[in-house]
């Protein structure tokens, strides 16, 4: 069945099955893009504020997300539910006076603290060994050598890449075995399998029983607390360390104690209890420092929130400036196209059509600016990561938030010029020169 000649020459609009509003929206967007293309330079200048605003939002959120990821990694390396006790740094004169009352941290302290509260479920001790060089048949390393108890690996969430940890029997029998950090393994053995090989610490030979997975910490401190990466470390049983190596004069038997608080138990209460008991054991002297990773995380979160508020305010001002720029340009466009608006009204365009036309132009400008701003934000985040070695993380949430906000700004700041255009009297508009 053939169509009537009139429908062929003048097909129905919109086409059958297509909503009229959808076709009008398509026409609005096509017309808006066409007009913006005709005024490329004006469009680009209008978009600049939006580009920089969205770019600032993306880069700010990426830096914040990267900082949060690094904070969590650092806290994980310290153990979120751990309470860490370290020697307080002192000069020799103060240390000499102190030793009359306290001998410093010791394994005896560790046993005493474990019996104070049932909430301390895991405990460990560490002793740093002064070594000039660690060597093997295939290389050498300046790795730090640490005497630790077996539970140390659990408390600090250290995982094996190959081999095994030393066991309780080896710890009790003063065995000369060691576990290598990933960087120490690379320096001593390159790509060779180190398990079963020997390394020499000062004048003592140790057999390698395991290699740790790369910890990959990017910072050596967190909230003012020193971090010690396991990557460039060599771990030996603490019993072996205390027996085989001389202790420097006036130094403590161990330089770090770590106790893990049971899930559900109060870290704050147990930390206070630990400090009180330890002072009593040390003759009333506070010759130690308590490090609580959970408190460090909370402090870091507060700092990061302040940073996000400040940077968010700056980014918001940039978007506000971009929105004002869009409104000014659209007002100028309405004035410039007054006669065109009058002609459209004269041939049947409704005020709503004029309103939607200018709103579409405003949203297209802000949308394009938002898209280019996302690309700029990606570039800034990548540049910050490359030049400063900071970790940046661009998330889907930040992209949706920034782009959606740019569209909202275009809609809000384009409304006033669009209303002005829609309210123009057709007769006055046609007379405008």
Sine and cosine of phi, psi and omega as CSV:
sin_phi,cos_phi,sin_psi,cos_psi,sin_omega,cos_omega
0.00,0.00,0.83,-0.56,-0.07,-1.00
-1.00,0.10,0.47,-0.88,0.02,-1.00
-0.98,0.21,0.49,-0.87,0.10,-1.00
-0.87,0.48,0.51,-0.86,-0.04,-1.00
-0.84,0.53,-0.60,0.80,-0.04,-1.00
-0.90,0.45,-0.61,0.79,-0.02,-1.00
-0.96,0.29,-0.45,0.89,0.05,-1.00
-0.95,0.31,-0.70,0.71,-0.03,-1.00
-0.97,0.26,-0.54,0.84,-0.05,-1.00
-0.71,-0.70,0.98,0.21,-0.08,-1.00
-0.88,0.47,0.48,-0.88,-0.01,-1.00
-0.90,0.44,0.57,-0.82,-0.01,-1.00
-0.73,-0.68,0.80,-0.60,0.00,1.00
-0.97,0.25,0.27,-0.96,0.03,-1.00
-0.84,0.55,0.44,-0.90,-0.01,-1.00
-0.85,0.53,0.70,-0.71,0.05,-1.00
1.00,0.02,-0.16,0.99,-0.01,-1.00
-0.96,-0.29,0.85,-0.52,0.00,-1.00
-0.85,0.53,0.61,-0.80,-0.02,-1.00
-0.89,0.45,-0.63,0.78,-0.01,-1.00
-0.89,0.47,-0.61,0.79,0.00,-1.00
-0.91,0.41,-0.66,0.75,0.00,-1.00
-0.93,0.37,-0.61,0.79,0.03,-1.00
-0.91,0.42,-0.66,0.75,0.03,-1.00
-0.87,0.49,-0.67,0.75,0.03,-1.00
-0.88,0.48,-0.67,0.74,0.01,-1.00
-0.92,0.40,-0.66,0.75,0.04,-1.00
-0.85,0.52,-0.72,0.70,-0.04,-1.00
-0.92,0.39,-0.67,0.74,0.02,-1.00
-0.88,0.48,-0.71,0.71,-0.01,-1.00
-0.91,0.42,-0.65,0.76,0.00,-1.00
-0.89,0.45,-0.72,0.70,-0.01,-1.00
-0.90,0.43,-0.64,0.76,0.01,-1.00
-0.88,0.48,-0.69,0.73,0.00,-1.00
-0.92,0.38,-0.63,0.78,-0.01,-1.00
-0.93,0.38,-0.58,0.82,0.03,-1.00
-0.92,0.40,-0.57,0.82,0.01,-1.00
-0.92,0.39,-0.41,0.91,-0.01,-1.00
-0.85,-0.53,0.91,0.42,-0.14,-0.99
-0.86,0.51,-0.75,0.67,-0.08,-1.00
-0.91,0.42,-0.68,0.73,0.02,-1.00
-0.89,0.46,-0.65,0.76,0.02,-1.00
-0.89,0.45,-0.70,0.72,-0.02,-1.00
-0.89,0.45,-0.71,0.71,0.00,-1.00
-0.90,0.44,-0.59,0.81,0.03,-1.00
-0.91,0.42,-0.59,0.81,-0.06,-1.00
-0.98,0.21,-0.28,0.96,-0.13,-0.99
-0.84,0.55,-0.71,0.70,0.00,-1.00
-0.86,0.51,-0.66,0.76,0.01,-1.00
-0.93,0.37,-0.64,0.77,0.00,-1.00
-0.86,0.50,-0.76,0.65,-0.04,-1.00
-0.93,0.36,-0.58,0.81,0.02,-1.00
-0.90,0.43,-0.75,0.66,0.01,-1.00
-0.92,0.40,-0.65,0.76,0.05,-1.00
-0.86,0.51,-0.64,0.77,0.03,-1.00
-0.91,0.41,-0.65,0.76,0.02,-1.00
-0.89,0.46,-0.75,0.67,-0.03,-1.00
-0.88,0.48,-0.75,0.66,-0.05,-1.00
-0.91,0.41,-0.64,0.77,0.02,-1.00
-0.89,0.46,-0.73,0.68,0.00,-1.00
-0.92,0.40,-0.56,0.83,0.00,-1.00
-0.93,0.37,-0.64,0.77,0.04,-1.00
-0.92,0.40,-0.67,0.74,0.03,-1.00
-0.89,0.45,-0.68,0.73,0.02,-1.00
-0.92,0.40,-0.62,0.79,0.05,-1.00
-0.91,0.42,-0.66,0.75,0.03,-1.00
-0.90,0.44,-0.63,0.78,0.03,-1.00
-0.91,0.42,-0.68,0.73,0.02,-1.00
-0.88,0.47,-0.67,0.75,0.02,-1.00
-0.93,0.38,-0.62,0.79,0.03,-1.00
-0.88,0.48,-0.70,0.71,0.00,-1.00
-0.90,0.43,-0.60,0.80,0.03,-1.00
-0.91,0.42,-0.68,0.73,0.00,-1.00
-0.91,0.41,-0.67,0.74,0.03,-1.00
-0.90,0.43,-0.63,0.77,0.04,-1.00
-0.88,0.47,-0.60,0.80,0.01,-1.00
-0.93,0.36,-0.37,0.93,0.02,-1.00
-0.99,-0.12,-0.30,0.95,-0.04,-1.00
1.00,0.06,0.94,-0.35,-0.13,-0.99
-0.88,0.47,-0.57,0.82,-0.06,-1.00
-0.98,-0.19,0.26,0.97,0.03,-1.00
-1.00,0.09,0.46,-0.89,0.24,-0.97
-0.86,-0.51,0.86,-0.51,-0.12,-0.99
-0.96,-0.29,0.77,-0.64,0.04,-1.00
-0.93,-0.37,0.83,-0.56,-0.02,-1.00
-0.81,-0.58,0.43,-0.90,0.10,-0.99
-0.86,0.51,0.67,-0.74,0.09,-1.00
-0.99,0.16,0.81,-0.59,0.01,-1.00
-0.89,0.46,0.74,-0.68,0.01,-1.00
-0.58,-0.82,0.40,-0.91,0.11,-0.99
-0.99,0.15,0.21,-0.98,-0.12,-0.99
-0.87,0.50,-0.61,0.79,-0.04,-1.00
-0.90,0.43,-0.74,0.67,0.02,-1.00
-0.91,0.42,-0.62,0.79,-0.01,-1.00
-0.91,0.41,-0.63,0.77,0.01,-1.00
-0.89,0.45,-0.68,0.73,0.03,-1.00
-0.91,0.41,-0.65,0.76,-0.03,-1.00
-0.90,0.43,-0.60,0.80,-0.08,-1.00
-0.91,0.42,-0.23,0.97,0.09,-1.00
-0.94,0.35,-0.41,0.91,-0.01,-1.00
-0.94,-0.34,-0.55,0.83,-0.10,-1.00
-0.68,-0.73,0.67,-0.74,0.04,-1.00
-1.00,-0.02,0.06,1.00,0.03,-1.00
1.00,0.05,-0.15,-0.99,-0.04,-1.00
-0.92,0.39,0.61,-0.79,-0.04,-1.00
-0.51,-0.86,0.20,-0.98,0.08,-1.00
-0.91,0.42,-0.47,0.88,0.05,-1.00
-0.90,0.43,-0.61,0.79,0.08,-1.00
-0.87,0.50,-0.67,0.74,-0.04,-1.00
-0.87,0.49,-0.72,0.69,0.01,-1.00
-0.91,0.42,-0.63,0.77,0.01,-1.00
-0.90,0.43,-0.67,0.74,-0.02,-1.00
-0.92,0.38,-0.59,0.80,-0.01,-1.00
-0.90,0.44,-0.48,0.88,-0.04,-1.00
-1.00,0.06,-0.19,0.98,-0.05,-1.00
-0.95,0.31,-0.67,0.74,-0.09,-1.00
-0.65,-0.76,0.70,-0.71,0.07,-1.00
-0.94,0.34,-0.18,0.98,0.00,-1.00
-0.96,0.27,-0.30,0.95,0.06,-1.00
-1.00,0.10,0.99,-0.15,-0.16,-0.99
-1.00,-0.02,-0.45,0.89,0.03,-1.00
-0.68,-0.73,0.62,-0.78,0.00,-1.00
-0.62,-0.78,0.46,-0.89,-0.01,-1.00
-0.46,-0.89,0.32,-0.95,0.06,-1.00
-0.74,-0.67,0.38,-0.92,-0.01,-1.00
-0.63,-0.78,0.60,-0.80,0.10,-1.00
-0.73,-0.69,0.84,-0.55,0.04,-1.00
-0.99,0.13,0.75,-0.66,0.00,-1.00
-0.99,-0.16,0.76,-0.65,0.04,-1.00
-0.98,0.21,0.91,-0.41,-0.02,-1.00
-0.73,-0.68,0.64,-0.77,-0.01,-1.00
-0.99,0.14,-0.60,0.80,-0.06,-1.00
-0.28,-0.96,0.59,-0.80,0.11,-0.99
-0.92,-0.39,0.77,-0.64,-0.08,-1.00
-0.77,-0.64,0.38,-0.93,0.16,-0.99
-0.67,-0.74,-0.04,-1.00,0.03,-1.00
-0.95,0.32,-0.22,0.98,-0.11,-0.99
-0.89,-0.45,-0.11,0.99,-0.01,-1.00
0.05,-1.00,-0.11,-0.99,0.01,-1.00
-0.63,-0.78,0.32,-0.95,-0.06,-1.00
-0.50,-0.86,0.48,-0.88,0.09,-1.00
-0.98,-0.21,0.46,0.89,-0.04,-1.00
-0.88,0.48,0.53,-0.85,0.10,-1.00
-0.98,0.21,0.62,-0.78,-0.02,-1.00
-0.96,-0.28,0.81,-0.59,-0.07,-1.00
-0.84,-0.55,0.79,-0.62,0.17,-0.99
-1.00,0.02,0.83,-0.55,-0.08,-1.00
-0.69,-0.72,0.35,-0.94,0.17,-0.98
-0.99,0.11,0.29,-0.96,-0.08,-1.00
-0.87,0.50,-0.58,0.81,-0.05,-1.00
-0.93,0.36,-0.22,0.98,0.00,-1.00
-0.83,0.55,-0.66,0.75,-0.04,-1.00
-0.91,0.42,-0.60,0.80,0.03,-1.00
-0.94,0.34,-0.70,0.71,-0.06,-1.00
-0.89,0.45,-0.55,0.83,-0.03,-1.00
-0.98,-0.19,0.24,0.97,0.09,-1.00
0.81,0.58,0.68,0.73,0.00,-1.00
-1.00,-0.02,0.80,-0.60,-0.06,-1.00
-0.94,-0.34,0.45,-0.89,-0.01,-1.00
-1.00,0.05,0.64,-0.77,0.17,-0.99
-1.00,-0.02,-0.64,0.77,0.06,-1.00
-0.38,-0.93,0.30,-0.95,0.00,-1.00
0.97,0.24,-0.56,-0.83,-0.06,-1.00
-0.51,-0.86,0.23,-0.97,0.17,-0.99
-0.98,0.20,0.31,-0.95,0.16,-0.99
-0.95,0.32,0.43,-0.90,-0.08,-1.00
-0.97,-0.23,0.01,-1.00,-0.05,-1.00
-0.89,0.47,-0.64,0.77,0.00,-1.00
-0.88,0.47,-0.69,0.73,0.02,-1.00
-0.91,0.41,-0.56,0.83,0.03,-1.00
-0.93,0.37,-0.67,0.74,-0.04,-1.00
-0.96,0.28,-0.45,0.89,-0.07,-1.00
-0.99,-0.12,0.26,0.97,0.06,-1.00
0.84,0.54,0.64,0.77,-0.06,-1.00
-0.93,0.37,0.54,-0.84,0.02,-1.00
-1.00,-0.08,0.96,0.29,0.02,-1.00
-0.82,-0.57,0.35,-0.94,-0.03,-1.00
-0.50,-0.87,0.37,-0.93,0.11,-0.99
-0.87,-0.50,0.75,-0.66,-0.08,-1.00
-0.99,-0.15,0.62,-0.79,0.23,-0.97
-0.96,0.29,0.29,-0.96,-0.11,-0.99
-0.89,0.46,-0.67,0.74,-0.01,-1.00
-0.94,0.34,-0.65,0.76,0.05,-1.00
-0.88,0.48,-0.63,0.77,0.03,-1.00
-0.89,0.45,-0.66,0.75,0.02,-1.00
-0.89,0.45,-0.67,0.74,-0.02,-1.00
-0.93,0.36,-0.57,0.82,-0.09,-1.00
-1.00,0.03,-0.52,0.85,-0.12,-0.99
-0.74,-0.67,0.00,1.00,-0.03,-1.00
0.80,0.59,-0.86,-0.51,-0.06,-1.00
-0.98,-0.19,0.20,0.98,0.04,-1.00
-0.98,0.18,0.41,-0.91,0.07,-1.00
-0.97,0.25,0.90,-0.43,-0.08,-1.00
-1.00,0.08,-0.29,0.96,-0.08,-1.00
-0.89,0.46,0.81,-0.58,-0.04,-1.00
1.00,-0.05,-0.20,0.98,0.03,-1.00
-0.99,0.13,0.19,-0.98,-0.06,-1.00
-0.92,-0.38,0.58,-0.81,0.12,-0.99
-0.77,-0.63,0.48,-0.88,-0.06,-1.00
-0.91,-0.41,0.85,-0.52,0.07,-1.00
-0.95,-0.32,0.91,-0.42,-0.17,-0.99
0.81,0.58,-0.93,-0.37,0.00,-1.00
-0.92,-0.39,0.27,0.96,-0.07,-1.00
-0.91,-0.42,0.76,-0.65,0.01,-1.00
-1.00,-0.05,0.65,-0.76,0.02,-1.00
-0.79,-0.61,0.52,-0.86,0.07,-1.00
-0.99,-0.13,0.76,-0.65,0.00,-1.00
-0.97,0.23,0.81,-0.59,0.03,-1.00
-0.93,-0.37,-0.25,0.97,-0.02,-1.00
-0.26,-0.97,0.29,-0.96,0.04,-1.00
-0.76,-0.65,0.72,-0.70,-0.03,-1.00
-0.99,0.13,0.47,-0.88,0.12,-0.99
-0.93,0.37,0.54,-0.84,-0.02,-1.00
-0.86,0.51,0.84,-0.54,0.00,-1.00
-0.99,0.12,-0.56,0.83,0.15,-0.99
0.83,0.55,0.78,0.62,0.12,-0.99
-0.99,0.12,0.71,-0.71,-0.06,-1.00
-1.00,-0.07,-0.16,0.99,-0.02,-1.00
-0.78,-0.63,0.43,-0.90,0.02,-1.00
-0.97,-0.24,0.11,0.99,0.08,-1.00
-0.45,-0.89,0.37,-0.93,0.01,-1.00
-0.57,-0.82,0.88,-0.48,-0.03,-1.00
0.79,0.62,0.65,0.76,0.06,-1.00
0.99,0.12,0.01,1.00,-0.01,-1.00
-0.96,-0.27,0.76,-0.64,-0.01,-1.00
-0.91,0.41,0.70,-0.72,0.11,-0.99
-0.95,-0.31,0.60,-0.80,0.00,-1.00
-0.86,-0.51,0.96,-0.28,0.00,-1.00
-0.93,0.37,0.67,-0.74,0.04,-1.00
-0.97,0.23,-0.19,0.98,-0.10,-1.00
-0.89,0.46,-0.64,0.77,-0.03,-1.00
-0.96,-0.29,0.69,0.72,-0.02,-1.00
-0.78,-0.62,0.40,-0.92,0.11,-0.99
-0.81,-0.59,0.80,-0.60,-0.10,-1.00
-0.95,-0.31,0.77,-0.64,0.05,-1.00
-0.79,-0.61,0.34,-0.94,0.05,-1.00
-0.85,0.52,0.67,-0.74,-0.06,-1.00
-0.91,0.42,-0.52,0.86,0.04,-1.00
-0.89,0.45,-0.66,0.75,0.03,-1.00
-0.91,0.41,-0.66,0.75,-0.01,-1.00
-0.88,0.48,-0.70,0.71,-0.03,-1.00
-0.95,0.32,-0.46,0.89,-0.02,-1.00
-1.00,0.09,-0.65,0.76,-0.17,-0.99
-1.00,0.04,-0.37,0.93,-0.13,-0.99
-0.85,-0.53,0.65,-0.76,0.00,-1.00
-0.94,0.35,0.58,-0.81,0.02,-1.00
-1.00,-0.06,0.77,-0.64,0.04,-1.00
-0.85,0.53,0.52,-0.85,-0.02,-1.00
-0.85,0.52,0.69,-0.72,0.05,-1.00
0.96,0.30,-0.07,1.00,-0.04,-1.00
-0.98,0.20,0.36,-0.93,0.04,-1.00
-0.95,0.30,0.31,-0.95,0.06,-1.00
-0.89,0.45,-0.66,0.75,0.10,-1.00
-0.77,-0.64,0.37,-0.93,-0.02,-1.00
-0.93,-0.36,-0.02,1.00,0.05,-1.00
-0.41,-0.91,0.69,-0.73,0.16,-0.99
-0.87,-0.49,0.62,-0.79,0.02,-1.00
-0.76,-0.65,0.77,-0.64,0.05,-1.00
-0.78,-0.63,0.71,-0.70,-0.01,-1.00
-0.98,-0.21,0.76,-0.65,0.00,-1.00
-1.00,0.04,0.69,-0.73,-0.04,-1.00
-0.88,0.47,0.56,-0.83,0.07,-1.00
-0.83,0.56,0.70,-0.71,0.00,-1.00
1.00,-0.04,-0.37,0.93,0.03,-1.00
-0.99,0.13,0.46,-0.89,-0.03,-1.00
-0.97,0.24,0.87,-0.49,0.05,-1.00
-0.94,0.35,-0.62,0.78,-0.03,-1.00
-0.89,0.46,-0.73,0.68,-0.02,-1.00
-0.91,0.42,-0.70,0.71,-0.03,-1.00
-0.93,0.36,-0.52,0.85,0.07,-1.00
-0.92,0.40,-0.69,0.72,0.04,-1.00
-0.89,0.46,-0.66,0.75,0.02,-1.00
-0.89,0.45,-0.68,0.73,0.00,-1.00
-0.87,0.50,-0.71,0.71,0.00,-1.00
-0.89,0.46,-0.66,0.75,0.00,-1.00
-0.90,0.44,-0.74,0.68,-0.02,-1.00
-0.90,0.43,-0.66,0.75,-0.04,-1.00
-0.92,0.40,-0.60,0.80,0.06,-1.00
-0.90,0.44,-0.64,0.77,0.04,-1.00
-0.89,0.45,-0.65,0.76,0.01,-1.00
-0.93,0.38,-0.42,0.91,-0.06,-1.00
-0.97,-0.24,0.46,0.89,0.08,-1.00
0.92,0.40,0.52,0.86,0.02,-1.00
0.99,0.12,0.02,1.00,-0.03,-1.00
-1.00,-0.01,0.65,-0.76,0.09,-1.00
-0.99,-0.15,0.96,0.27,-0.03,-1.00
-0.99,-0.14,0.53,0.85,-0.05,-1.00
-0.58,-0.81,0.27,-0.96,0.05,-1.00
-0.84,-0.54,0.72,-0.69,0.06,-1.00
-0.99,-0.16,0.82,-0.58,0.03,-1.00
-0.91,-0.42,0.85,-0.52,-0.02,-1.00
-0.89,-0.45,0.97,-0.23,-0.05,-1.00
-0.82,0.57,-0.59,0.81,-0.01,-1.00
-0.89,0.46,-0.65,0.76,0.05,-1.00
-0.92,0.40,-0.60,0.80,0.04,-1.00
-0.90,0.44,-0.64,0.77,0.01,-1.00
-0.90,0.44,-0.68,0.74,0.02,-1.00
-0.90,0.44,-0.65,0.76,0.03,-1.00
-0.90,0.43,-0.67,0.74,0.03,-1.00
-0.90,0.44,-0.64,0.77,0.00,-1.00
-0.90,0.43,-0.65,0.76,0.04,-1.00
-0.89,0.45,-0.70,0.72,0.02,-1.00
-0.88,0.47,-0.67,0.74,-0.03,-1.00
-0.92,0.39,-0.60,0.80,0.03,-1.00
-0.90,0.44,-0.66,0.75,0.05,-1.00
-0.88,0.47,-0.69,0.72,0.03,-1.00
-0.86,0.51,-0.70,0.71,-0.03,-1.00
-0.91,0.42,-0.62,0.78,0.01,-1.00
-0.91,0.42,-0.71,0.70,-0.01,-1.00
-0.90,0.44,-0.76,0.65,-0.02,-1.00
-0.92,0.39,-0.58,0.82,0.05,-1.00
-0.90,0.43,-0.62,0.79,0.06,-1.00
-0.89,0.45,-0.68,0.74,0.03,-1.00
-0.89,0.45,-0.71,0.70,0.01,-1.00
-0.90,0.43,-0.62,0.78,0.02,-1.00
-0.90,0.44,-0.63,0.77,0.05,-1.00
-0.89,0.45,-0.64,0.76,0.03,-1.00
-0.88,0.47,-0.68,0.73,0.03,-1.00
-0.92,0.38,-0.59,0.80,0.05,-1.00
-0.89,0.46,-0.70,0.72,0.05,-1.00
-0.88,0.48,-0.66,0.75,0.04,-1.00
-0.88,0.47,-0.64,0.77,0.03,-1.00
-0.91,0.41,-0.65,0.76,0.05,-1.00
-0.90,0.45,-0.62,0.78,0.05,-1.00
-0.88,0.47,-0.68,0.73,0.04,-1.00
-0.88,0.48,-0.69,0.72,-0.02,-1.00
-0.89,0.45,-0.68,0.73,0.00,-1.00
-0.89,0.45,-0.71,0.70,-0.01,-1.00
-0.91,0.41,-0.63,0.77,0.01,-1.00
-0.92,0.38,-0.59,0.81,0.08,-1.00
-0.90,0.44,-0.66,0.75,0.05,-1.00
-0.90,0.43,-0.61,0.79,0.01,-1.00
-0.91,0.41,-0.64,0.77,0.04,-1.00
-0.88,0.48,-0.70,0.71,0.00,-1.00
-0.89,0.45,-0.67,0.74,-0.03,-1.00
-0.92,0.39,-0.52,0.85,-0.10,-0.99
-0.96,-0.30,0.41,0.91,-0.03,-1.00
-0.85,0.53,-0.71,0.70,-0.01,-1.00
-0.91,0.42,-0.64,0.77,0.04,-1.00
-0.87,0.49,-0.65,0.76,0.02,-1.00
-0.90,0.44,-0.66,0.75,0.03,-1.00
-0.88,0.48,-0.67,0.75,0.02,-1.00
-0.89,0.45,-0.69,0.72,0.01,-1.00
-0.88,0.48,-0.67,0.74,0.03,-1.00
-0.91,0.42,-0.61,0.79,-0.04,-1.00
-0.92,0.40,-0.52,0.85,-0.02,-1.00
-1.00,-0.07,0.18,0.98,0.16,-0.99
0.89,-0.46,-0.02,1.00,0.01,-1.00
-0.93,0.36,0.70,-0.72,0.01,-1.00
-1.00,0.07,0.38,-0.93,0.08,-1.00
-0.80,0.60,-0.59,0.81,0.02,-1.00
-0.89,0.46,-0.59,0.81,0.02,-1.00
-0.91,0.42,-0.68,0.74,0.03,-1.00
-0.90,0.43,-0.68,0.73,0.02,-1.00
-0.85,0.52,-0.76,0.65,-0.03,-1.00
-0.91,0.41,-0.57,0.82,0.01,-1.00
-0.87,0.49,-0.74,0.67,-0.03,-1.00
-0.96,0.27,-0.54,0.84,0.10,-0.99
-0.90,0.44,-0.64,0.77,0.02,-1.00
-0.88,0.48,-0.68,0.73,0.02,-1.00
-0.88,0.47,-0.68,0.73,-0.01,-1.00
-0.90,0.44,-0.68,0.73,-0.01,-1.00
-0.93,0.36,-0.62,0.79,0.03,-1.00
-0.89,0.45,-0.69,0.72,0.03,-1.00
-0.86,0.50,-0.75,0.66,-0.03,-1.00
-0.93,0.38,-0.57,0.82,0.03,-1.00
-0.91,0.41,-0.70,0.71,0.05,-1.00
-0.90,0.44,-0.67,0.75,0.05,-1.00
-0.88,0.47,-0.64,0.77,0.04,-1.00
-0.90,0.44,-0.67,0.75,0.02,-1.00
-0.89,0.46,-0.74,0.67,0.03,-1.00
-0.91,0.41,-0.54,0.84,0.06,-1.00
-0.91,0.41,-0.60,0.80,0.07,-1.00
-0.88,0.47,-0.70,0.72,0.04,-1.00
-0.89,0.46,-0.66,0.76,0.04,-1.00
-0.90,0.44,-0.67,0.74,0.02,-1.00
-0.88,0.48,-0.67,0.74,0.09,-1.00
-0.84,0.54,-0.71,0.70,-0.04,-1.00
-0.90,0.43,-0.69,0.72,0.01,-1.00
-0.89,0.45,-0.70,0.71,-0.01,-1.00
-0.88,0.48,-0.68,0.74,0.02,-1.00
-0.91,0.41,-0.64,0.76,0.02,-1.00
-0.91,0.42,-0.67,0.75,0.03,-1.00
-0.88,0.47,-0.69,0.72,0.00,-1.00
-0.90,0.43,-0.61,0.79,-0.07,-1.00
-0.96,0.27,-0.72,0.70,-0.13,-0.99
-1.00,0.07,-0.49,0.87,-0.06,-1.00
-0.97,-0.26,-0.13,0.99,-0.05,-1.00
0.90,0.44,0.33,0.94,0.12,-0.99
-0.98,0.19,0.41,-0.91,0.11,-0.99
-1.00,0.01,0.81,-0.58,0.08,-1.00
-0.86,-0.51,0.52,-0.85,-0.08,-1.00
-0.62,-0.79,0.96,-0.28,0.04,-1.00
-1.00,0.07,0.88,-0.48,-0.06,-1.00
-0.97,-0.24,0.35,-0.94,0.07,-1.00
-0.88,0.48,-0.57,0.82,0.02,-1.00
-0.88,0.48,-0.69,0.72,-0.03,-1.00
-0.91,0.41,-0.61,0.80,0.01,-1.00
-0.91,0.40,-0.75,0.66,0.00,-1.00
-0.88,0.47,-0.68,0.73,-0.01,-1.00
-0.88,0.47,-0.77,0.64,-0.06,-1.00
-0.92,0.39,-0.70,0.71,-0.03,-1.00
-0.92,0.38,-0.68,0.74,0.02,-1.00
-0.89,0.46,-0.62,0.78,0.01,-1.00
-0.92,0.38,-0.58,0.81,0.02,-1.00
-0.91,0.42,-0.65,0.76,0.05,-1.00
-0.90,0.43,-0.64,0.77,0.02,-1.00
-0.90,0.44,-0.67,0.75,0.04,-1.00
-0.87,0.49,-0.70,0.72,0.03,-1.00
-0.88,0.48,-0.65,0.76,-0.01,-1.00
-0.92,0.39,-0.70,0.72,-0.05,-1.00
-0.93,0.37,-0.76,0.65,-0.08,-1.00
-0.98,0.17,-0.21,0.98,0.07,-1.00
-1.00,-0.01,-0.17,0.99,-0.07,-1.00
-0.93,0.38,-0.70,0.71,-0.04,-1.00
-0.89,0.46,-0.77,0.64,0.06,-1.00
-0.87,0.49,-0.61,0.79,-0.01,-1.00
-0.91,0.42,-0.64,0.77,0.05,-1.00
-0.91,0.42,-0.65,0.76,0.05,-1.00
-0.85,0.52,-0.69,0.73,-0.01,-1.00
-0.91,0.41,-0.66,0.75,-0.05,-1.00
-0.93,0.36,-0.45,0.89,-0.06,-1.00
-1.00,0.01,-0.03,1.00,0.00,-1.00
-0.89,0.46,0.68,-0.73,0.09,-1.00
-0.96,0.26,0.82,-0.58,-0.06,-1.00
-0.83,0.56,-0.63,0.77,-0.04,-1.00
-0.92,0.39,-0.72,0.70,0.03,-1.00
-0.90,0.44,-0.59,0.80,-0.01,-1.00
-0.92,0.40,-0.64,0.77,0.00,-1.00
-0.93,0.37,-0.46,0.89,0.00,-1.00
-0.99,0.16,-0.25,0.97,-0.10,-0.99
-0.92,0.39,0.72,-0.69,0.03,-1.00
-0.92,-0.38,0.00,0.00,0.00,0.00
